[in-house]
């Protein structure tokens, strides 16, 4: 037996203090060097400062040396100053009491002869972020904004923003915003101007909940004087500052078309900039300014193609992806203009997968009658790609092009050739696409089934591919001689099949095959129903029970339900609605374009500002206040319907804007099914509790289906509104931020009434006559936005808040209701809708 290992004393690393003794040693050394002017003392202090900073960096608490570090800061060595400021700022947040010790020497350094030290001291003073020390920041900031050194003025401009984050009231009361604006318009240094603009923009965005502040922001930043001044100096700024200025210009509302052309001519050369951020910001300005000018907007699309395509091919993969994402958004809005440039979107072997996938989406979007053959030929080459994900995406892209009715004959032949590759993932993706093609083009069933019938079900392992094959076995069992027997072999492995999707398709396919070939499929149907009734998955069990009851009730009715007359699917809807795409376009040149979703869908709620309504109310004209301006056209639903690009027709043919699911099941006439109570009673207890809580339309269908009778729906309660309801904008905004949307509806309005909306005040007066008050409105025809409020009769009754979006060209309206009493949302919606429908031109 080995002797025990003795306990050895622990040794400390030379870079780690073993305990309080090393911190005490550092304190002693710093105290000895404090105030020393001997030769080499600065070098000694620098070495000790390095040790303190290194300990602080690895998480060791060296705050005990705070006073000694402050004493050693009395030096002209800039490096020592920087290390001391870093140390002080780090411990000031966690030890506010210690931070008070730094005020004297920081204020003294703010008056130093060296502008570098003045700037560093001012930056450190503003970075303490201790609320109790706010009073000590006002005077140094005021002096710093007037300093002779541009570096100090640049630091002071950002320091105002830091002060606002610590104490907004102090910042606003000290009139720093007016000082920043004056400095921005008069300072010769471009970086100082940029920092002033950045601070003002962020402060006003945080003040968006204050409607008076919104008015001041427009006067301070979005006036013609400011915008033109910054645009005329734009070449003096760095790329970051240019993007700030261009973002500001995109929010500016020109008074006429001459201003629009002046701005575009001034920024023309920015499209040739090497920085992609500057180019995208310039494109955003061009697109937003010309939104209401159809011909010019189309010319803008033509003009921006070359710069974007150049950036795609000349930058890094990350830059290419960002630019491609914006190109993809533009392609979805105006595909015709990019159809001749399809070769720029061919994939290269050296490109990363995420770039190749985005290029495949773009090839799908720009495919039309003139380029389909070349695009599909290229996509077929990618099917053999070594990257499985690219191969799958290529097959899906070919299928999407076929569903757009482009060169269907050749595409079907190529898809069937994919089945001969004998690769599991290729076969699975192809079978799914063949199923979709047969749903839309039943005339191709003979050619497709002849090839699909030769595929062994054992060679298809992926659930979605197997489900597609089973669907074809049931739907076209008359054309496939071995369909009943293939189903039997699949049913034998029921317990081994893990995917519920496949088991559901097996049940339906067995039913369909039974009604087409009863003698051969009877056994398979019996096995399927028995296995389904014993299945542990609720959906599978319920469908088997449903089929069993249909057969028990009436076989002819069951046949009409399971095998209705075939109807080709006319439209496959996209996963993303046109409304979402319009929101993404409103957030052009942001992360929303890369994520392909609006910011509110991926941003945490606490980072959206104090009120969700802030940005919307901030750009609306108030019906009850003195602020009057119109929302920029770009902040509304995109007006591609007005563009001469053929975009709206193309989106309609592809099903954009439809909220239905991708699979449109054939409609069944539920009046054909009438089950008796005695047949439902033994098994109906599993639905008895759910029926009363379902929506009325669903409940009635289920009750008729199960023979439970039609429920009596009580009439909606009568609702009377207070004609003298009062709600100021600040309370409206507070309530809007606190309440959740209780009801959303979309409906058509009277076309004659839509004509009257050319004057928004007409709707204000009309709704006021129905005891519904308008608190804010804005927009440019055809896209208008209104905010209303109403109150139930009574002084302390609940309020109703409404956001109403109206498109005058399509005579459509969408309302979003937030109610303090959600149970009254539907009655109020009825009142609001009837009032809006009663609008007519005076």
Number of C-alpha atoms within 10 A of each C-alpha: 3 4 5 6 6 6 6 6 6 7 7 10 8 7 10 13 14 13 9 12 10 13 20 14 12 21 21 14 15 22 17 13 19 19 14 15 10 8 8 10 13 19 12 13 21 18 11 18 21 14 16 23 17 14 17 16 12 10 9 14 14 19 20 14 18 19 16 19 26 21 17 21 23 16 15 13 13 14 13 21 21 16 17 23 23 14 21 25 19 17 18 21 16 13 13 16 12 17 22 14 16 23 16 12 15 23 18 13 24 26 17 15 9 13 18 16 21 25 25 20 26 25 23 22 29 26 20 25 20 20 13 13 17 18 10 14 19 19 11 21 26 18 15 25 23 14 17 11 16 21 18 26 28 23 24 28 29 21 26 27 24 20 24 19 15 20 17 16 11 16 21 15 9 13 11 22 22 13 15 24 18 14 20 24 15 10 14 11 17 20 20 25 25 22 23 28 25 17 21 25 18 13 22 21 18 20 20 24 24 17 21 14 17 22 20 13 21 17 13 21 20 19 14 17 12 17 19 16 12 23 17 12 12 20 15 13 19 13 17 13 21 23 19 18 23 24 17 20 27 20 22 19 20 16 9 8 12 10 14 17 16 11 20 19 11 14 21 14 12 20 20 17 16 15 15 22 18 25 24 25 24 27 27 22 23 25 21 22 27 21 20 20 13 17 14 17 21 18 12 16 18 12 15 19 15 13 17 21 17 16 21 22 14 11 15 12 16 13 17 20 21 23 26 24 23 21 21 23 21 16 21 19 24 24 22 17 19 21 20 14 14 19 13 14 20 16 20 10 10 8 12 13 14 12 19 21 19 18 23 22 17 25 31 24 23 23 25 20 11 12 18 23 16 12 23 25 13 17 24 19 11 21 22 17 14 9 11 14 13 20 22 20 20 28 22 21 24 27 24 21 22 26 21 19 16 18 18 18 11 12 22 19 12 15 23 20 12 19 20 12 12 12 13 15 17 23 26 24 24 24 26 19 24 25 20 20 23 18 19 19 19 16 12 16 17 13 12 21 20 13 13 17 18 11 16 10 16 9 13 21 13 15 17 17 24 24 25 21 25 26 21 25 28 26 20 19 23 14 15 19 12 15 24 27 14 17 23 21 13 20 21 14 9 18 10 9 14 10 13 17 15 23 26 19 21 29 26 23 27 30 26 25 26 22 20 17 14 15 11 16 22 17 15 26 25 16 16 27 24 14 20 26 18 13 18 11 12 12 15 24 18 15 17 23 18 16 19 17 18 20 15 12 17 13 13 11 15 23 17 15 20 16 18 13 9 10 13 14 17 14 18 21 21 17 14 14 15 21 14 15 23 22 20 22 28 21 18 21 23 17 16 23 25 18 13 19 19 20 17 12 11 11 11 9 12 9 8 15 15 16 20 18 18 23 17 18 25 24 25 24 21 22 20 14 13 10 16 16 16 15 22 20 24 26 19 21 23 21 19 18 15 17 19 13 19 16 20 18 12 17 18 14 15 19 20 21 17 18 13 13 11 13 12 13 9 14 9 12 10 12 9 12 19 17 19 14 13 8 14 16 12 8 11 13 10 9 12 11 10 10 17 13 9 12 9 15 8 11 17 20 15 18 19 18 18 21 18 19 13 13 13 8 8 6 6 10 11 9 12 14 19 17 17 14 18 14 15 10 19 12 10 19 21 16 19 23 15 11 14 14 15 16 15 16 12 14 12 16 22 16 17 16 20 26 15 18 21 16 11 17 14 17 23 20 14 18 19 17 12 17 22 26 27 23 23 24 28 25 24 19 19 22 20 22 24 24 23 22 22 26 26 20 17 13 11 8 14 15 21 25 25 25 19 19 21 25 21 23 15 14 17 16 21 18 21 18 25 24 24 19 13 17 11 18 19 16 14 23 19 13 18 20 18 13 17 20 18 14 21 17 13 7
